[in-house]
Structures are given as structure tokens and as C-alpha cells.
């Protein structure tokens, strides 16, 4: 468990909180590329407690600005997107994606004071079908997190995006917790066993091939980017009757990423980006490595994971505390569902994470051996945020020594005498990588 002071240090990111200062040292997802239309409406976005506006200008370039006009503070989400700039409705001031004030039509024609005004504008980068932003010191801009899917053609990737009503750490802890798969996602495993599958183009999931025990043995090792760990379960016996084990290797990549194992040919990555103290933007990246997705497959993947019917804020209005997250108690009573949520893993994860409240009091926890990855993540992030004042250590993932492209989550069935470390090892590095 965490004491109250450590809990606050871990989860709070508003008003310049220390964790926000740490998060600003990394590239973070802001939008999917498809969410921003050239010349289209600006989109509001809150990131690390800061209110911003994102837009794709009339030339197709993306900008990320402070939401409020530098003149009188009207919201630029109302602005016109014209002439490679946002034009405030109030007095017509225009600001470009670099934060330059390019026109002040309410001022005299010879006024030059606009040249001394700069709107807050953050660097952005588009890669892998996603818009990324860096909110930190320009002199300390880190290497870009070039995961294998971030370097690939976006036609290979589906990105799901959902706004959660809980803090970022609460959500991240779910993806790096392998033990809950044996319980919360029982119905999902059943869907796989029944032949339901939206992941065409890859191999079969081993989850449907093994009998999962509910108490995996967890082995963990630190890495330059965070850690990786193996969840080792007793599995079925092979054709010769010899016992085997099922291993799932998951990676935590600081500050907000969990890479989870899935069938061969696919990569899964999840990010939990802090919106404010009580909300998180969840990104689920599903990447088919060797071929583009088939027509309609993105929509099928969203439906298969239950991520449909989002509102303008990317939240799920049909799946909230007000309706008990859509839980079907009758199906549970009838024995046709364990969770009552249809076997959609993201919806099940969201439900339990939000059910704890916006910020759970972690001093009430009673952690066990299945929680070692959660404990390790907290220790790493708390140590990193405390070191901001002293400068005696480089935050995880910022000192190099690895290639993002090579990080590989994996599942495998092994003989009992095989070490878990043969699973989820780095893949061949990317020729384009600049990491060393």
C-alpha cells in the first residue's frame, strides 16, 4: 500500500504538481491523426491539467496552442480555421500553429506590438496515425518513442481512444496486472474458445489454448525504460502428457505505456495519458505487423472491444457508474457471464478502475504476490519524481540504452525447465532508430 503523501505524489498532476513536471519530459499522445481535419474545427484537449486547443491548419499541419486567445482570453476552440491560423471570433486576431500572432485587425494598420506577442505553442509530431506532443523544456527534448507501430504505415494500425473517469495511475495499474486476466476477462477467453475473433491476419491467441490458473507466479526485471515481467501459469499437458507452462511477458514503458502480449503477428500497446487529477485518456493501439488492415477491420476491432458510441469528449455514456457500467446481473445469475459485461476486456477494465472512485485511497490496500508489477511501477515513478529536485538520476526511458522498436510483449507455452526470459526478448532493432 501507499501512504497518503505518496499516493498524492503519484496521482496528482494539476497546477504544476511534481508528477506533471515529470510527465512533461516525455512525448505524449494527444489525438489520433484522423480526429483532426485540415481546415476543420479546432478540438479542445486538456493535457496534464492544462487546457489546450489542437487543430490541423489549412495546409494540413497540426498545431497545439494554449486554448485562450492572447488578446482577451476568448476560447480558440470557437475560432475560425483560416489561412494557416486560428482566427479568434472576438476581435479577429489570428494565431498560427507556431504561436505567432499574424494579424490584429482590430488595431491600427501600422501597429507592430503583435510582433512581440507569442501564444504558448507546443511541438507536435505525427507518427503511426497519432498526434504526439512534447510539453517540456525545448532544450531537453527527448528521443521520440518510435515503437514498432509508430514507425509503420498507419494502414496497419487501429487506435481506440476513450476518456476514463479516474486518475492515470489507477488505469495504468490495470494493464500491468496479469493476474486479473484469469478472472475479470473470463468471458473474453470464452469468446476466443468459441471461435469469435476480429484479429484476422495473425496467429491464434494462446489464451484459448490453455487452462489458466488464477495465481500466476510473477518474475520481474528492470529495464532502461521501466521493467518487463513474466506471468507464469500452470497450463494444460501436451500430447505426450508432459506438464507445460504458459508465460505472458508484459512491459511497462515510462511514463504511461503498457505493452501486453497477444497472438503472433499483432502488437498491442496501451497508454494512459493524464487529463487532470480525475480523468485519463486511454489509447489502445492494435497493430498488424505484416499487412494492412482489411477494409472495415478498424470498425470491427472497435466493436469487438466494445469501444463504440463515444460522445464528443470520447467518453462512453452507455457505460458509466450511473448504469453500473452496463452490467447484466441476469447473465451472471444464469452462469452465461462472469463479469456481466459481454466479454469486452476494455469495458471490464474501465468498470473496475472507475469503480474505485476518481482517486482511490491506496493506504487501504492489501497487496499480495500477484501485485509485484504494480508495486514496481509505483516505486519507479515515485523515485523519478522525487529525483526532479535533486537531479541525481535520469528518469526512466530518457537515458537511452534501448530501442523502442525492439520492445516486444509476447505469450508462449514453454517446457517446465525453460526460463521465462526466453519470451518477450527484444526484436531486431529498427534501421531507422536513433536510439543507442
Residue pairs with C-beta under 8 A, 6 or more apart in sequence:
1 362
1 363
1 364
1 365
1 366
1 367
2 10
2 362
2 363
2 365
2 378
3 363
4 361
4 363
6 362
6 378
6 382
7 359
7 361
7 362
7 363
9 18
9 19
9 382
9 385
9 386
10 19
10 169
10 362
10 378
10 381
10 382
10 385
11 19
11 167
11 168
11 169
11 170
11 277
11 359
12 19
12 20
12 277
13 19
13 20
13 23
13 48
13 49
13 168
13 274
13 276
13 277
14 20
14 48
14 49
14 276
14 277
15 49
17 49
18 385
18 386
18 388
19 274
19 381
19 385
20 48
20 49
20 274
21 385
21 388
22 255
22 381
22 384
22 385
22 388
22 395
23 48
23 135
23 255
23 256
23 274
24 48
24 134
24 135
24 136
25 136
25 140
25 142
25 395
25 398
26 134
26 136
26 142
26 145
26 254
26 255
26 256
26 397
26 398
27 125
27 132
27 133
27 134
27 142
27 144
27 145
28 47
28 48
28 132
28 133
28 134
28 135
28 256
28 271
28 273
29 130
29 131
29 132
29 271
29 273
29 281
29 283
30 45
30 47
30 54
30 64
30 124
30 131
30 132
30 133
30 273
31 43
31 45
31 54
31 130
31 131
31 161
32 129
32 130
32 131
32 159
32 161
33 126
33 129
33 130
33 131
33 154
34 129
35 43
35 131
35 161
36 43
36 54
36 55
36 56
36 62
36 131
37 56
38 56
38 57
38 58
38 59
38 60
39 56
39 57
39 58
39 81
39 82
40 55
40 56
40 81
41 55
41 77
41 81
42 53
42 54
42 55
42 76
42 77
42 79
42 81
42 86
43 53
43 54
43 55
43 77
44 51
44 52
44 53
44 54
44 67
44 75
44 77
45 52
45 53
45 54
45 64
46 52
46 275
46 276
46 279
47 133
47 135
47 273
47 274
47 275
48 135
48 274
49 274
49 275
49 276
49 277
50 66
50 135
51 66
51 67
51 68
52 64
52 65
52 66
52 67
52 122
53 64
53 65
53 66
53 67
53 75
53 76
53 77
53 79
53 86
54 62
54 63
54 64
54 124
54 131
55 62
55 63
55 65
55 81
55 86
55 97
56 62
56 63
56 81
57 63
57 81
57 84
57 85
57 96
57 97
58 81
58 82
58 83
58 84
59 84
61 84
61 97
62 97
62 124
62 126
62 131
63 86
63 96
63 97
63 98
63 121
63 124
64 97
64 121
64 122
64 124
64 131
64 133
65 76
65 86
65 95
65 97
65 99
65 119
65 120
65 121
65 122
66 119
66 120
66 121
67 75
67 76
67 77
68 74
68 75
68 76
69 75
69 76
69 79
69 88
69 90
69 93
69 95
70 93
70 95
70 101
70 117
70 118
70 119
71 88
71 90
71 91
71 93
71 104
72 90
72 91
74 88
74 89
74 90
76 86
76 88
76 95
78 88
78 89
79 86
79 87
79 88
79 89
80 86
80 87
80 89
81 87
82 94
83 94
84 96
84 97
85 94
85 95
85 96
85 97
85 102
85 103
86 94
86 95
86 96
87 93
87 94
87 103
88 94
88 95
91 104
91 105
91 106
92 103
92 104
92 105
92 106
93 101
93 103
93 104
93 105
93 106
93 114
94 101
94 102
94 103
95 101
95 102
95 119
96 102
97 121
98 121
99 118
99 119
99 120
99 121
100 118
100 119
101 114
101 115
101 117
101 118
101 119
102 114
103 114
104 111
104 113
104 114
107 113
107 114
122 133
122 134
122 135
123 133
123 134
123 138
123 141
124 131
124 132
124 133
124 134
125 131
125 132
125 133
125 134
125 144
126 132
127 144
127 146
127 150
127 151
128 147
128 149
128 150
128 151
128 152
128 154
128 157
128 285
129 154
129 157
129 159
130 150
130 159
130 283
130 285
132 144
132 145
134 141
134 142
142 397
142 398
143 400
143 434
143 435
144 150
145 253
145 257
145 397
145 404
146 403
146 404
146 405
146 430
146 432
146 433
146 435
147 267
147 269
147 285
147 404
147 405
147 407
148 267
148 287
148 289
148 404
148 405
148 427
148 430
149 156
149 157
149 267
149 269
149 285
149 287
150 404
151 405
151 430
151 432
152 287
152 289
153 292
155 292
155 293
156 287
156 288
156 289
156 291
156 292
156 293
157 285
157 286
157 287
157 288
157 293
158 285
158 286
158 287
158 293
158 297
158 298
158 301
158 302
159 283
159 284
159 285
159 286
160 283
160 284
160 286
160 301
160 302
160 305
160 307
160 346
161 281
161 282
161 283
161 284
161 307
161 310
161 314
162 281
162 282
162 284
162 307
162 310
162 314
162 315
162 316
162 346
162 350
163 275
163 279
163 280
163 281
163 282
163 313
163 314
163 315
164 171
164 272
164 279
164 280
164 281
164 282
164 350
164 353
164 354
165 278
165 279
165 315
165 320
165 321
165 354
165 358
166 278
166 279
166 280
166 353
166 354
166 356
166 357
166 358
166 359
166 360
167 274
167 277
167 278
167 279
167 280
167 358
167 359
168 256
168 272
168 273
168 274
168 280
169 272
169 377
169 378
169 381
170 280
170 353
170 356
170 359
170 360
171 272
171 280
171 282
171 349
171 353
172 256
172 258
172 272
172 377
173 374
173 377
174 180
174 349
174 352
174 353
175 250
175 258
175 260
175 270
175 272
175 349
176 229
176 250
176 252
176 258
176 373
176 374
176 377
177 370
177 371
177 373
177 374
178 216
178 218
178 229
178 231
178 248
178 250
178 370
178 373
179 214
179 215
179 216
179 218
179 231
179 370
179 371
180 352
181 189
181 207
181 212
181 248
182 212
182 213
182 214
182 216
182 233
183 214
183 338
184 338
184 339
184 345
184 348
184 349
184 352
185 339
185 343
185 345
185 348
186 338
186 339
187 337
187 338
187 339
187 341
187 342
187 343
188 207
188 343
188 344
188 345
188 348
189 207
189 208
189 212
190 343
191 343
192 205
192 207
192 208
193 208
196 304
197 205
198 297
198 300
198 301
198 303
198 304
199 205
199 262
199 263
199 266
199 286
199 288
199 301
200 294
200 297
201 265
201 266
201 288
201 290
201 291
201 293
201 294
202 262
202 263
202 264
202 265
202 266
202 288
202 289
203 263
203 264
203 265
204 263
205 262
205 263
205 411
206 246
206 263
206 411
206 412
206 413
207 411
209 236
209 413
210 233
210 235
210 236
210 246
210 413
211 235
211 236
212 233
212 235
212 246
213 233
213 234
215 370
216 231
216 232
216 233
216 248
216 370
217 231
217 232
217 233
217 369
218 229
218 230
218 231
218 232
218 369
218 370
218 372
218 373
219 229
219 230
219 232
219 420
219 421
220 227
220 228
220 229
220 230
220 372
220 373
220 376
221 227
221 228
221 229
221 421
222 376
222 380
223 251
223 402
224 396
224 397
224 399
224 400
224 401
224 402
225 251
225 252
225 253
225 254
225 396
225 397
225 402
225 404
225 407
226 251
226 252
226 253
226 254
226 377
226 380
226 396
226 397
227 251
227 252
227 373
227 376
227 377
227 380
228 249
228 250
228 251
228 252
228 424
229 249
229 250
229 372
229 373
229 376
230 247
230 248
230 249
230 420
230 421
230 423
230 424
231 247
231 248
231 249
231 250
232 245
232 246
232 247
232 420
233 245
233 246
233 247
233 248
234 243
234 245
234 246
235 243
235 244
235 245
235 246
235 413
236 244
237 243
237 244
238 244
242 415
242 416
243 416
244 413
244 414
244 415
244 416
245 413
245 414
245 415
245 416
246 411
246 412
246 413
246 414
247 411
247 412
247 413
247 414
247 420
247 423
248 260
248 261
248 410
248 411
249 261
249 409
249 410
249 411
249 420
249 423
249 424
250 258
250 259
250 260
250 261
250 373
250 409
250 424
251 257
251 258
251 259
251 407
251 408
251 409
251 424
252 258
252 373
252 376
252 377
252 380
253 259
253 397
253 404
253 407
254 380
254 381
254 384
254 395
254 396
254 397
255 381
255 395
255 396
255 397
256 271
256 272
256 273
256 274
257 269
257 270
257 271
258 269
258 270
258 271
258 272
259 267
259 268
259 269
259 270
259 407
259 408
259 409
260 268
260 269
260 270
260 409
261 268
261 409
261 410
261 411
261 424
262 268
262 409
262 411
263 411
265 288
265 289
265 290
266 286
266 287
266 288
266 289
267 285
267 286
267 287
267 289
267 408
267 409
268 284
268 285
268 286
268 287
268 409
269 284
269 285
269 287
270 282
270 283
270 284
270 285
271 282
271 283
271 285
272 280
272 281
272 282
272 283
273 280
273 281
273 282
273 283
274 280
275 281
277 358
277 359
278 358
278 359
279 358
281 314
282 346
282 350
284 305
284 307
284 346
286 301
293 301
302 308
304 344
305 344
305 345
305 346
305 347
306 319
306 341
306 342
306 344
306 346
306 347
307 316
307 346
309 316
309 317
309 318
310 316
311 317
316 347
316 350
318 326
319 325
319 326
319 347
319 350
319 351
320 354
321 354
321 355
325 341
325 347
325 350
325 351
325 354
325 355
326 341
326 342
326 347
327 339
327 340
327 341
327 351
328 337
328 340
328 341
328 342
329 340
331 337
331 340
332 338
332 339
332 340
337 343
339 348
339 351
341 347
341 348
341 351
367 374
367 375
380 396
383 393
384 393
384 395
384 396
387 393
387 395
400 435
400 436
401 435
401 436
402 426
402 435
403 426
403 429
403 430
403 433
403 435
404 433
404 435
405 427
405 429
405 430
405 433
406 426
406 427
406 428
406 429
406 430
407 426
408 424
408 425
408 426
408 427
409 424
410 423
410 424
411 423
412 422
412 423
414 420
414 422
414 423
429 435
